[in-house]
Amino acid sequence: MADLFIEAEFWSAVASLAWPIAFMVVFFRLQPFIKSIFKKSNMTIKFAGFEITAQEMAENFRKDIFDIQERV
């Protein structure tokens, strides 16, 4: 069993599993904070010179869904 900790393949497997596990832990710890941010209706997102509110995004999304439903 002690030889297992010396093998490079063991540590490679541990490293390949560590990133997804770390991401999941951080995500679940921050989930209440993330939910509270998206619940705000007056939230504004600025990206690459564009500015849009959460309400505008929801309205655009609703229009896109309606348009897709009409085409089908």
Kinemage of the C-alpha trace (Angstrom):
@kinemage 1
@onewidth
@group {chain A} dominant
@subgroup {mainchain}
@vectorlist {calphas} color= white
{ca met a 1} P 0.000 0.000 0.000
{ca ala a 2} L 2.883 2.379 0.749
{ca asp a 3} L 4.187 1.834 -2.764
{ca leu a 4} L 0.954 3.287 -4.106
{ca phe a 5} L 1.870 6.757 -2.822
{ca ile a 6} L 5.196 6.615 -4.664
{ca glu a 7} L 3.667 5.858 -8.071
{ca ala a 8} L 3.357 8.820 -10.441
{ca glu a 9} L 0.115 7.455 -11.889
{ca phe a 10} L -1.526 7.655 -8.462
{ca trp a 11} L -0.656 11.320 -8.057
{ca ser a 12} L -1.710 12.029 -11.630
{ca ala a 13} L -5.112 10.511 -10.893
{ca val a 14} L -5.408 12.493 -7.665
{ca ala a 15} L -4.506 15.715 -9.473
{ca ser a 16} L -6.998 15.068 -12.277
{ca leu a 17} L -9.781 14.602 -9.706
{ca ala a 18} L -8.760 17.500 -7.476
{ca trp a 19} L -9.807 20.308 -9.844
{ca pro a 20} L -13.407 19.183 -10.372
{ca ile a 21} L -13.826 18.481 -6.670
{ca ala a 22} L -12.386 21.877 -5.723
{ca phe a 23} L -14.671 23.603 -8.242
{ca met a 24} L -17.736 21.818 -6.878
{ca val a 25} L -16.868 22.721 -3.295
{ca val a 26} L -16.385 26.397 -4.185
{ca phe a 27} L -19.543 26.444 -6.307
{ca phe a 28} L -21.722 24.931 -3.575
{ca arg a 29} L -20.259 27.240 -0.941
{ca leu a 30} L -20.985 30.296 -3.140
{ca gln a 31} L -24.367 29.092 -4.397
{ca pro a 32} L -26.479 31.207 -1.960
{ca phe a 33} L -24.475 34.290 -2.911
{ca ile a 34} L -24.841 33.573 -6.638
{ca lys a 35} L -28.595 33.056 -6.276
{ca ser a 36} L -28.996 36.344 -4.410
{ca ile a 37} L -27.169 38.198 -7.174
{ca phe a 38} L -29.424 36.798 -9.902
{ca lys a 39} L -32.606 37.487 -7.928
{ca lys a 40} L -31.960 41.230 -8.005
{ca ser a 41} L -34.108 42.757 -10.726
{ca asn a 42} L -32.037 45.920 -10.942
{ca met a 43} L -28.744 44.124 -11.558
{ca thr a 44} L -26.749 45.645 -14.416
{ca ile a 45} L -24.082 43.797 -16.372
{ca lys a 46} L -21.429 45.765 -18.242
{ca phe a 47} L -19.311 43.886 -20.762
{ca ala a 48} L -17.195 45.139 -23.654
{ca gly a 49} L -18.897 48.504 -23.740
{ca phe a 50} L -22.409 47.035 -23.553
{ca glu a 51} L -24.716 47.484 -20.601
{ca ile a 52} L -27.838 45.450 -19.968
{ca thr a 53} L -30.057 44.935 -16.941
{ca ala a 54} L -31.256 41.566 -15.706
{ca gln a 55} L -34.811 42.581 -16.530
{ca glu a 56} L -33.847 43.360 -20.141
{ca met a 57} L -32.023 40.029 -20.417
{ca ala a 58} L -35.084 38.175 -19.149
{ca glu a 59} L -37.340 40.028 -21.587
{ca asn a 60} L -35.012 39.307 -24.520
{ca phe a 61} L -34.838 35.662 -23.476
{ca arg a 62} L -38.630 35.481 -23.285
{ca lys a 63} L -38.949 37.003 -26.772
{ca asp a 64} L -36.400 34.559 -28.191
{ca ile a 65} L -38.222 31.588 -26.673
{ca phe a 66} L -41.546 32.853 -28.023
{ca asp a 67} L -39.993 33.291 -31.479
{ca ile a 68} L -38.608 29.757 -31.438
{ca gln a 69} L -41.987 28.382 -30.369
{ca glu a 70} L -43.680 30.229 -33.217
{ca arg a 71} L -41.266 28.727 -35.762
{ca val a 72} L -41.864 25.197 -34.523
